[in-house]
């Protein structure tokens, strides 16, 4: 845990870094964290940072560091709380039985957020993990959560720069984050580790999950705001004049509507239209949607840019029961989105001859 006062930001750090780095003492962790944040802290006039351990990643009994950590929270102007798992909880050949935070982390996090709320101190949670973790109870208690995965060396420097506003290049979730009851639902449906089927209800991944997750695949925030619009590319003639071998062409305008420069990611998702889905679903599982293209763009304040998107017919294929790909004739929907859920939907029609 790093803490600071008076124009100083408090960084709450669990004892995760040494284990993720492949070992090391708490003293080494402190030195690493202070060295990692020093350049950025200096750039934003933050001083007096210190490290205080909270709880162990998976220890169910050691609360020896909680008192000092909570005292640091009460004396800070802002808190960054790191939570997560290490290779000890999940790795190749070793699966977790659930997606909840292990050990005393949830209890500790609830205490941190309660102490911070009492002192009117904002808290940002940073998740350090390989596989996703569920943080249902913490979402309403904090204004922001950062999914850092396993940041290791260069990732920690980028994380520090992003947290302290020196950079605004946040990404989008490459996974779906489920609630803490998800694994129980899988087991109850016979779709757990012993019967791994993506499409078996309640479904796995954004392609087949049939409920509302904590955070969708493709979700991501920024220190600024954006807007986008998309249309068929009229420069290449009407859709009816498109030759079978030609891609579908679209033009999207992406605009930075906020007060800071930053990155945004335009995402394109494909889904079968109702008629094609009705045919295909009788033969094999059909995904709700699938990411087929994306483009990351950096835009200054007030800047706009046009993005040309070309979608080959082959990208509209779905996987059949034998593993082969097939493009079903009929209407197909393309969602041009910045969050994986909402956006601009444009339809294309594939004829039986592939056109």
C-alpha positions as CSV (number, residue, x, y, z in Angstrom):
1,X,0.0,0.0,0.0
2,X,1.3,3.4,-1.0
3,X,-0.1,6.4,0.9
4,X,0.4,10.2,0.7
5,X,-1.2,13.3,2.0
6,X,-1.9,16.9,0.8
7,X,-1.9,16.9,-3.0
8,X,-0.7,13.4,-2.5
9,X,-2.4,10.2,-3.7
10,X,-2.8,7.1,-1.6
11,X,-1.9,3.9,-3.4
12,X,-3.3,0.8,-1.6
13,X,-1.3,-2.3,-2.6
14,X,-1.9,-5.8,-1.5
15,X,0.9,-8.3,-1.2
16,X,0.5,-9.4,-4.8
17,X,3.5,-8.0,-6.8
18,X,6.3,-10.2,-5.3
19,X,4.4,-13.4,-6.2
20,X,3.5,-12.2,-9.7
21,X,7.1,-11.2,-10.3
22,X,8.2,-14.7,-9.3
23,X,9.0,-14.2,-5.6
24,X,10.6,-11.6,-3.5
25,X,10.3,-10.1,0.0
26,X,7.9,-7.4,1.1
27,X,10.9,-5.0,1.2
28,X,11.6,-5.8,-2.4
29,X,7.9,-5.1,-3.2
30,X,8.1,-1.7,-1.5
31,X,11.2,-0.7,-3.4
32,X,9.7,-1.9,-6.7
33,X,6.4,0.0,-6.1
34,X,8.1,3.2,-5.1
35,X,10.5,3.0,-8.1
36,X,7.6,2.2,-10.4
37,X,5.5,5.2,-9.4
38,X,8.3,7.7,-8.6
39,X,8.5,9.4,-12.1
40,X,4.8,9.8,-12.4
41,X,4.3,10.9,-8.8
42,X,6.9,13.5,-9.3
43,X,5.3,14.8,-12.5
44,X,2.0,15.4,-10.7
45,X,3.6,16.8,-7.5
46,X,2.8,13.9,-5.3
47,X,5.1,13.3,-2.4
48,X,5.4,11.3,0.8
49,X,4.4,8.0,-0.6
50,X,4.8,4.9,1.6
51,X,4.0,1.2,1.4
52,X,1.9,-0.7,4.0
53,X,0.9,-4.3,3.5
54,X,-2.8,-5.1,3.6
55,X,-3.5,-8.8,3.5
56,X,-2.0,-11.8,1.8
57,X,-3.4,-12.9,-1.5
58,X,-4.9,-16.1,-0.3
59,X,-4.3,-16.2,3.5
60,X,-7.5,-16.6,5.5
61,X,-6.1,-15.7,8.9
62,X,-3.4,-13.0,8.7
63,X,-4.9,-9.6,9.5
64,X,-1.7,-8.1,10.9
65,X,-1.4,-5.5,8.2
66,X,-5.0,-4.3,8.1
67,X,-4.8,-1.7,10.9
68,X,-1.8,0.2,9.3
69,X,-3.4,0.0,5.9
70,X,-6.7,1.5,7.1
71,X,-4.9,4.2,9.0
72,X,-3.1,5.1,5.7
73,X,-6.5,5.2,3.9
74,X,-7.9,7.7,6.5
75,X,-5.0,10.0,6.0
76,X,-5.0,10.1,2.2
77,X,-6.8,12.1,-0.6
78,X,-7.1,9.1,-2.9
79,X,-6.7,5.3,-2.8
80,X,-5.6,2.8,-5.4
81,X,-6.4,-0.7,-4.1
82,X,-4.8,-3.7,-5.9
83,X,-6.7,-7.0,-5.7
84,X,-6.4,-10.3,-7.5
85,X,-4.8,-13.7,-7.8
86,X,-1.4,-15.2,-8.7
87,X,-0.2,-18.4,-10.3
88,X,-0.7,-20.1,-6.9
89,X,-4.5,-19.8,-7.4
90,X,-4.7,-20.5,-11.2
91,X,-2.3,-21.7,-13.8
92,X,-1.9,-24.4,-16.5
93,X,-3.2,-27.7,-15.0
94,X,-4.6,-25.9,-12.0
95,X,-8.1,-24.4,-12.2
96,X,-10.0,-22.4,-9.7
97,X,-13.3,-23.6,-8.2
98,X,-14.8,-20.1,-8.3
99,X,-14.1,-16.6,-9.6
100,X,-14.3,-14.7,-6.2
101,X,-11.4,-13.0,-4.6
102,X,-9.4,-15.5,-2.5
103,X,-8.4,-15.1,1.2
104,X,-9.3,-12.0,3.1
105,X,-9.2,-9.7,0.1
106,X,-13.0,-9.0,-0.1
107,X,-13.2,-8.4,3.6
108,X,-10.2,-6.1,3.4
109,X,-11.5,-4.3,0.4
110,X,-14.9,-3.7,2.1
111,X,-13.0,-2.3,5.1
112,X,-10.9,0.0,2.9
113,X,-13.9,1.3,0.9
114,X,-15.8,1.9,4.2
115,X,-12.9,3.8,5.7
116,X,-12.4,5.8,2.6
117,X,-16.1,6.7,2.3
118,X,-16.1,7.8,5.9
119,X,-13.2,10.2,5.1
120,X,-14.7,11.2,1.7
121,X,-11.6,9.6,0.0
122,X,-12.1,8.2,-3.6
123,X,-10.9,4.6,-4.3
124,X,-9.8,3.1,-7.6
125,X,-9.5,-0.7,-7.7
126,X,-6.8,-2.3,-9.8
127,X,-7.3,-6.0,-10.6
128,X,-4.1,-8.0,-11.1
129,X,-5.0,-11.5,-12.4
130,X,-4.7,-14.0,-15.1
131,X,-8.2,-15.3,-15.3
132,X,-11.1,-12.9,-14.4
133,X,-12.2,-12.2,-10.9
134,X,-15.7,-11.3,-9.7
135,X,-16.0,-8.2,-7.6
136,X,-19.8,-7.8,-7.4
137,X,-19.9,-6.2,-3.9
138,X,-17.2,-3.7,-4.7
139,X,-18.6,-2.2,-7.9
140,X,-21.1,0.2,-6.2
141,X,-18.4,1.3,-3.7
142,X,-15.8,2.7,-6.1
143,X,-15.9,5.2,-9.0
144,X,-13.5,3.1,-11.1
145,X,-12.0,-0.3,-11.6
146,X,-9.0,-1.0,-13.7
147,X,-8.4,-4.5,-15.1
148,X,-4.6,-4.8,-15.3
149,X,-4.2,-8.5,-15.7
150,X,-0.6,-9.4,-15.1
151,X,1.2,-6.1,-15.6
152,X,4.7,-7.4,-14.6
153,X,7.5,-4.8,-15.5
154,X,6.5,-2.5,-18.4
155,X,2.9,-2.9,-17.6
156,X,3.2,-1.5,-14.2
157,X,4.9,1.7,-15.6
158,X,2.1,2.1,-18.1
159,X,-0.4,1.5,-15.3
160,X,1.2,4.2,-13.2
161,X,1.2,6.7,-16.1
162,X,-2.5,6.0,-16.8
163,X,-3.7,6.2,-13.2
164,X,-2.0,9.5,-12.6
165,X,-3.2,11.1,-15.9
166,X,0.1,11.1,-17.7
167,X,-1.4,8.9,-20.4
168,X,-5.0,8.2,-21.7
169,X,-4.7,5.1,-23.7
170,X,-7.1,2.7,-21.9
171,X,-8.1,-0.4,-23.7
172,X,-11.2,-2.6,-23.9
173,X,-11.9,-5.9,-22.1
174,X,-10.8,-8.9,-24.1
175,X,-12.9,-11.1,-21.7
176,X,-16.3,-11.2,-20.1
177,X,-16.4,-10.6,-16.4
178,X,-19.1,-12.7,-14.8
179,X,-20.7,-12.3,-11.4
180,X,-19.6,-14.5,-8.4
181,X,-22.4,-17.0,-8.9
182,X,-21.4,-17.9,-12.5
183,X,-19.4,-21.0,-11.6
184,X,-22.2,-22.3,-9.5
185,X,-24.6,-21.8,-12.5
186,X,-22.2,-23.8,-14.7
187,X,-22.0,-26.6,-12.2
188,X,-25.7,-26.8,-11.8
189,X,-26.2,-26.9,-15.5
190,X,-23.6,-29.6,-15.9
191,X,-21.4,-27.2,-18.0
192,X,-18.5,-26.9,-15.6
193,X,-14.9,-27.9,-15.9
194,X,-15.9,-31.5,-16.4
195,X,-18.2,-30.8,-19.3
196,X,-16.6,-27.8,-21.1
197,X,-19.1,-26.6,-23.7
198,X,-19.2,-23.0,-24.8
199,X,-22.8,-23.0,-25.9
200,X,-24.3,-25.0,-23.1
201,X,-26.5,-22.7,-20.9
202,X,-25.7,-20.3,-19.3
203,X,-23.0,-20.2,-21.9
204,X,-19.3,-19.2,-21.9
205,X,-17.8,-16.0,-23.3
206,X,-19.7,-13.0,-24.8
207,X,-20.5,-15.2,-27.8
208,X,-22.8,-17.6,-25.9
209,X,-23.5,-16.1,-22.4
210,X,-27.2,-15.6,-22.2
211,X,-27.3,-13.3,-19.1
212,X,-26.0,-9.9,-18.1
213,X,-22.3,-10.0,-16.9
214,X,-20.7,-7.6,-14.5
215,X,-18.7,-6.2,-17.5
216,X,-19.1,-7.0,-21.2
217,X,-16.4,-8.1,-23.5
218,X,-15.3,-4.9,-25.3
219,X,-16.2,-2.6,-22.4
220,X,-13.8,0.2,-21.5
221,X,-13.7,3.7,-20.3
222,X,-11.5,6.8,-20.9
223,X,-10.7,10.1,-19.3
224,X,-12.4,11.7,-22.3
225,X,-15.5,10.9,-24.4
226,X,-16.1,9.9,-27.9
227,X,-18.9,9.5,-30.5
228,X,-19.1,7.6,-33.7
229,X,-21.3,7.2,-36.8
230,X,-21.1,4.6,-39.6
231,X,-22.7,4.2,-43.1
232,X,-22.2,2.1,-46.2
233,X,-19.4,3.5,-48.4
234,X,-21.3,5.1,-51.2
235,X,-18.1,5.9,-53.1
236,X,-18.0,2.3,-54.2
237,X,-21.6,2.3,-55.6
238,X,-24.8,0.9,-54.2
239,X,-24.9,-2.3,-52.3
240,X,-26.7,-4.1,-55.1
241,X,-23.9,-3.4,-57.5
242,X,-21.3,-5.1,-55.3
243,X,-19.5,-8.0,-57.0
244,X,-19.5,-11.3,-55.1
245,X,-15.7,-11.3,-54.6
246,X,-15.7,-7.7,-53.3
247,X,-15.8,-6.9,-49.5
248,X,-18.6,-4.9,-47.9
249,X,-17.3,-1.4,-47.4
250,X,-18.3,1.1,-44.7
251,X,-17.1,4.5,-43.5
252,X,-17.2,5.4,-39.8
253,X,-16.5,8.8,-38.3
254,X,-15.0,8.8,-34.8
255,X,-14.8,12.0,-32.8
256,X,-13.3,13.0,-29.5
257,X,-16.0,15.0,-27.8
258,X,-14.3,15.4,-24.5
259,X,-11.6,17.6,-22.9
260,X,-8.5,15.4,-23.2
261,X,-6.7,13.6,-26.0
262,X,-7.0,9.8,-25.9
263,X,-7.4,6.5,-27.6
264,X,-10.6,4.8,-28.6
265,X,-11.3,1.4,-30.2
266,X,-14.0,0.9,-32.8
267,X,-15.2,-2.6,-32.8
268,X,-17.3,-4.5,-35.4
269,X,-19.5,-7.5,-34.3
270,X,-21.2,-9.9,-36.6
271,X,-24.5,-11.8,-35.9
272,X,-26.8,-13.8,-38.0
273,X,-30.2,-12.4,-39.0
274,X,-33.3,-14.2,-37.7
275,X,-33.9,-16.3,-40.8
276,X,-30.3,-17.5,-41.1
277,X,-30.1,-18.1,-37.4
278,X,-33.2,-20.2,-37.4
279,X,-31.7,-22.5,-40.1
280,X,-28.2,-22.6,-38.5
281,X,-29.4,-23.2,-34.9
282,X,-31.0,-26.5,-36.0
283,X,-27.6,-27.8,-37.0
284,X,-25.2,-26.4,-34.5
285,X,-24.7,-23.8,-31.8
286,X,-24.8,-20.2,-33.1
287,X,-23.0,-17.4,-31.3
288,X,-25.0,-14.4,-30.2
289,X,-22.3,-12.2,-31.8
290,X,-18.6,-12.4,-32.7
291,X,-16.0,-9.7,-33.0
292,X,-14.7,-9.6,-36.6
293,X,-12.8,-6.4,-36.8
294,X,-11.5,-3.5,-34.7
295,X,-9.4,-0.3,-35.1
296,X,-7.7,1.6,-32.4
297,X,-7.3,5.4,-32.9
298,X,-5.7,8.2,-31.0
299,X,-7.6,11.6,-31.2
300,X,-6.7,15.0,-29.9
301,X,-9.3,17.2,-28.2
302,X,-12.1,18.0,-30.7
303,X,-10.5,15.9,-33.4
304,X,-12.3,13.7,-35.8
305,X,-11.2,10.9,-38.2
306,X,-12.8,8.7,-40.8
307,X,-12.2,4.9,-40.6
308,X,-12.6,2.8,-43.7
309,X,-13.9,-0.7,-42.7
310,X,-13.9,-3.6,-45.2
311,X,-15.6,-6.8,-44.3
312,X,-15.0,-9.8,-46.6
313,X,-17.9,-12.3,-47.0
314,X,-15.7,-15.0,-45.4
315,X,-15.8,-13.0,-42.1
316,X,-19.5,-13.6,-41.9
317,X,-19.0,-17.4,-41.5
318,X,-19.9,-19.3,-38.4
319,X,-18.5,-22.6,-37.2
320,X,-20.4,-25.8,-37.9
321,X,-20.5,-29.0,-35.8
322,X,-17.6,-30.5,-37.7
323,X,-15.4,-27.5,-37.2
324,X,-15.7,-26.1,-40.7
325,X,-16.7,-22.5,-41.5
326,X,-19.9,-21.7,-43.4
327,X,-21.5,-18.5,-44.6
328,X,-25.3,-18.8,-44.4
329,X,-27.4,-17.0,-47.0
330,X,-29.7,-14.3,-45.8
331,X,-29.5,-11.2,-43.7
332,X,-26.5,-10.5,-41.4
333,X,-26.1,-7.8,-38.9
334,X,-23.0,-5.7,-38.2
335,X,-22.7,-3.8,-35.0
336,X,-20.2,-0.9,-35.1
337,X,-19.6,-0.3,-31.4
338,X,-17.2,1.2,-28.8
339,X,-18.4,-1.0,-25.9
340,X,-19.4,-4.3,-27.4
341,X,-23.1,-3.7,-26.7
342,X,-24.4,-0.5,-28.2
343,X,-23.7,1.4,-31.4
344,X,-24.7,1.5,-35.1
345,X,-26.2,-1.6,-36.6
346,X,-26.0,-2.0,-40.4
347,X,-27.4,-5.1,-42.3
348,X,-26.0,-6.8,-45.3
349,X,-27.5,-9.6,-47.4
350,X,-25.7,-12.7,-48.5
351,X,-27.2,-14.6,-51.4
352,X,-27.0,-18.3,-51.9
353,X,-24.2,-17.9,-54.4
354,X,-22.1,-16.0,-51.8
355,X,-22.7,-12.5,-53.1
